[in-house]
Amino acid sequence: LLPTVREADGLAMSSRNSYLTAEERRRAPAVFQALTEAERLFKSGVRELEKIKSEARAVLQKAEGFELDYIEIVDPQSLAPLASATSGMVIVIAVRLGRTRLIDNIQIL
């Protein structure tokens, strides 16, 4: 996996970001905040995948305006969904914010 290049507020750099309105752009960093919440939970000892995904979803719900396409925890090599949380896993997310589809991921080490 290559590191994701991010804006100062955590939003993954993408040409898609230009489709965001000013208000959507202000809310868009919630995607990265959801991923970092999942990372924080794992590092604090939470190993239940559904709990990790649920808490990440809650971050987006609080931010309002996001339509979740998916959030999944996958193997970094095969991208197959994992049955249990392990170091090295990747959390992938896709959301719609207005007319823009945002995708992001984070590897949990």
N, C-alpha and C positions, 0 to 999 in steps of 0.2 A: 504494500500500500504506500502510496505517495502522500506526503502531508498536504492537507487542504490549505490553500492560501485564503486568508480571511481579512475582512475589513477590520478596523480598529474595534468595532463593537461585537465582533464574533461572526457576523454574517459571512458565509462562504462567498467568495468572489465568483460572480457568474454574469454573463451577458443578460441573463434573465432578470437580474436585479433592475435593469433599466425599465422594465415594464411595471414596476411597483409605483404606486402613487406616493406622495410624500408621507401620508399617514401610514400606508402599508410598509414603507421603508422603515419608519420609526418602530413598527411592531415586529418586523422581520427577524431581529436578533433572538426572539423567543425560540426559534428553531434550535439555535446553538445552545440556548439556556436549557432547553429540554434535554439535549444530549449531555450536557455537563451535569445536569441533575441525575441522570442515569449513571454517569460515571461516579459521582459522589456517593450514590447509594451502594454501588458495587464496592467501592473502596472502603465504605463503612461496614461492610460485611454482609449486605443483602445479596442473596444468591437466587431468590425466586424471580424467574424471568418475567412472569406476569406482574409482579409488584414493581419491578424496574420499569417496565413499559407503561404501566398504569400511572406512575408518578411523572414520567416524561409527558404523557398525554395531558395530565393535570396542568402542567406548565403552559401548554398551548391553549388549554381551555381558559385559563386565567387571562391570557393575553388577548383573547377574543379575535374572531375573524378568520381563524384558521380552520380549514377542512382537511382533516387527516386522511391521506391516501393509505399510508402504512407506516408502521414502526415495527422493526424486526431486529432480532439479535442473531447474528450470523457468524459462521466460521470465516476467518479472514482469507482463506485460500479458495474454498469452494463456494462461498456465499450461501451455503445451505443453512437453514434455520437450525439453531442449537437447541438441544433438549435441556441443557444445564449451563449456568453461567460459569465462564472460565476466563482467566487472564488471557488477553490477546483477542478476545471476541470483538466484533464490530457491531455497533448499533447504527442501523440505517433508517432514514426517515424521509418521507416525501409528504409534502403538504401543499395545499392550494391557499393562496392568500390573494383574494380578489381574482384576477384573471391569470395570475402568475403561479406556476408550479415550482416550488423550491425543493431541492433535494440536498441532503447533507449526510454525513456519517462521522463517527468518531471511533477510534480503536481504543479499547480499555486495556491498559497494561498494568 
